[in-house]
Amino acid sequence: MIQTMTRRRLMLSTAATALVAACTSPNPRLYTLGPMPGTPRTGGPGIVLLHQIAVARYLERPEIVRSSENYRLDIMANDAWGEPLAAMIARVLAEDLSQRLPGTTVVNAAGAITAPEDAAVEVNIQRMDMDATRALVLVAQAAVTFAKPSGSQKTRAFRTAVPLTSTLINEEVQAMSIALGRLADEIALMLHQLPAPRRHRR
């Protein structure tokens, strides 16, 4: 009798353990964006300060947002970012800009280094996900403010699409990195084209 009760308890304990294991979500797969090479441009500002990136609120989550089409968010439950998205975009953009502006020191405002900048960059990320045509879409706004002359500023709207050939999340993350590289191309061009000095009226 005792042996029968012991077996039943053992079976119940094993079943409960299996049930808990089945209900537990697997560890998420972590991803990171990466820098992409671009065309180097000399003659840019000496020091550029990259401000904190503003990211659309629907993207501000650990899980990767696959798509926002048809008024619905498609979120990858087990595919997540390895760091906060805004901080990661700032880190990658700083690397992209440093490669494109070899004579310029790009300082991330979120870092520990401070320096008097010759120009400042601000970026709004409004969209970064897949559309109905299976392309990764990046929509952003960029502003460049020069310390001289007189704090002149340039602002531009930016949109690009990178076609996807599969449903692999790795490809989508790579496409995001490519799109950010294109954004860095545009910002580098804005920084390279210094504003003309203002003429003083006599």
C-alpha positions as a printed Julia matrix, in Angstrom:
202×3 Matrix{Float64}:
  0.0    0.0     0.0
  2.79   2.39    0.97
  4.69   1.56   -2.2
  1.58   2.24   -4.3
  1.09   5.66   -2.67
  4.77   6.47   -3.17
  4.5    5.61   -6.87
  1.39   7.79   -7.24
  3.11  10.74   -5.56
  6.15  10.27   -7.78
  3.95  10.18  -10.89
  2.05  13.3    -9.8
  5.32  15.11   -9.06
  6.75  14.15  -12.46
  3.57  15.27  -14.24
  3.56  18.59  -12.4
  7.21  19.18  -13.3
  6.52  18.42  -16.95
  3.52  20.78  -16.93
  5.59  23.63  -15.47
  8.34  23.0   -18.04
  5.79  23.05  -20.87
  4.31  26.34  -19.68
  7.69  28.05  -19.25
  8.73  30.18  -22.22
 12.14  29.4   -23.72
 14.93  31.91  -23.32
 14.56  34.69  -25.92
 16.98  34.96  -28.82
 18.83  38.26  -28.52
 19.77  40.43  -31.51
 21.82  43.55  -32.12
 22.04  46.05  -34.94
 25.41  46.49  -36.64
 27.29  49.27  -38.44
 27.34  49.32  -42.24
 30.15  50.78  -44.4
 29.56  53.91  -46.44
 31.44  56.48  -48.51
 34.04  58.4   -46.45
 33.84  62.21  -46.68
 36.57  64.51  -45.48
 36.11  68.12  -44.45
 33.32  67.67  -41.92
 33.08  69.3   -38.47
 35.79  68.52  -35.95
 33.47  67.26  -33.19
 29.89  66.11  -33.68
 27.58  65.47  -30.74
 24.97  62.78  -31.39
 22.02  63.42  -29.11
 19.83  60.68  -27.65
 17.69  59.09  -30.37
 13.92  59.52  -30.05
 12.14  56.29  -31.02
  8.42  55.86  -31.72
  6.77  54.49  -28.58
  5.45  51.34  -30.27
  9.06  50.3   -30.94
 10.14  50.89  -27.33
  9.93  47.3   -26.09
 12.42  44.46  -25.58
 10.72  42.29  -28.22
 11.36  43.02  -31.9
  8.4   44.57  -33.7
  8.06  42.7   -36.99
  5.36  44.85  -38.57
  2.81  47.59  -37.86
  0.7   47.07  -40.98
 -3.12  47.02  -40.95
 -3.31  48.81  -37.57
 -1.83  45.76  -35.82
  1.52  45.16  -34.19
  3.24  41.88  -35.06
  5.66  41.32  -32.18
  8.21  38.51  -31.93
  7.66  36.97  -28.5
 10.99  35.11  -28.34
 13.14  37.46  -30.44
 14.36  40.45  -28.44
 16.93  43.24  -28.55
 20.12  42.81  -26.57
 19.93  46.43  -25.3
 17.38  49.27  -25.32
 16.58  50.12  -28.94
 17.2   53.9   -28.74
 20.6   53.38  -27.12
 21.52  50.71  -29.68
 20.54  52.93  -32.63
 22.63  55.79  -31.18
 25.63  53.49  -30.76
 25.38  52.14  -34.31
 24.76  55.56  -35.86
 27.83  56.92  -34.06
 29.92  54.12  -35.57
 28.39  54.65  -39.01
 29.06  58.41  -38.9
 32.62  57.94  -37.63
 33.35  55.69  -40.62
 31.78  58.13  -43.08
 33.51  61.2   -41.59
 37.1   60.03  -40.96
 38.26  63.51  -39.88
 35.42  63.94  -37.4
 35.09  62.78  -33.8
 31.52  61.62  -33.16
 30.57  61.8   -29.49
 27.51  59.94  -28.21
 25.64  62.18  -25.75
 24.7   59.1   -23.72
 28.37  58.26  -23.13
 30.84  59.45  -20.51
 32.77  61.87  -22.75
 31.83  65.52  -23.07
 33.4   68.01  -25.48
 32.47  71.36  -27.05
 30.85  70.31  -30.33
 31.11  71.97  -33.71
 27.79  70.41  -34.76
 24.97  68.49  -33.1
 22.76  65.77  -34.58
 19.22  64.93  -33.48
 17.18  62.03  -34.88
 13.56  60.92  -34.59
 12.85  57.31  -35.61
  9.18  57.26  -36.63
  8.98  53.79  -38.14
 11.3   50.78  -38.43
  9.47  47.58  -39.38
  8.2   45.52  -42.3
  5.45  46.76  -44.63
  2.87  44.84  -46.68
  5.29  44.38  -49.6
  7.78  42.55  -47.36
 10.25  45.43  -47.24
 11.89  46.86  -44.14
 10.81  50.51  -43.93
 12.69  53.18  -42.0
 11.06  56.59  -41.6
 12.98  59.24  -39.71
 13.68  62.92  -39.24
 17.19  64.32  -38.85
 18.38  67.74  -37.74
 21.93  69.08  -37.82
 22.79  72.23  -35.89
 26.14  73.93  -36.47
 27.78  75.88  -33.66
 28.92  78.46  -36.23
 27.74  80.53  -37.9
 25.05  81.59  -35.44
 23.65  78.12  -34.74
 22.37  77.5   -38.28
 20.32  74.33  -38.67
 19.36  71.83  -41.37
 16.42  69.45  -41.08
 15.39  66.65  -43.42
 12.76  63.95  -43.61
 14.1   60.51  -44.47
 12.49  57.34  -45.79
 14.03  54.19  -47.2
 12.94  50.59  -47.88
 15.09  47.46  -47.93
 13.45  44.44  -49.66
 13.37  41.17  -47.71
 13.73  37.79  -49.4
 12.81  35.54  -46.45
 10.96  35.51  -43.15
 14.13  35.04  -41.09
 14.42  37.55  -38.28
 18.17  37.74  -38.91
 17.49  39.17  -42.37
 15.11  41.77  -40.98
 17.66  42.88  -38.38
 20.29  43.09  -41.11
 17.88  45.17  -43.22
 17.39  47.53  -40.27
 21.17  47.93  -40.07
 21.33  48.67  -43.82
 18.55  51.26  -43.48
 20.37  52.95  -40.59
 23.5   53.0   -42.72
 21.56  54.88  -45.4
 20.35  57.32  -42.76
 23.97  57.8   -41.71
 24.84  58.53  -45.37
 22.26  61.32  -45.4
 23.38  62.77  -42.07
 27.04  62.64  -43.12
 26.13  64.58  -46.27
 24.3   67.18  -44.15
 27.35  67.51  -41.9
 29.73  67.7   -44.83
 27.83  70.51  -46.5
 28.7   73.29  -44.1
 26.41  76.33  -44.28
 27.75  79.37  -46.08
 28.82  82.24  -43.81
 26.23  84.96  -43.45
 27.04  88.25  -45.11
 26.92  91.3   -42.91
 24.92  94.22  -44.21
 26.72  97.51  -44.48
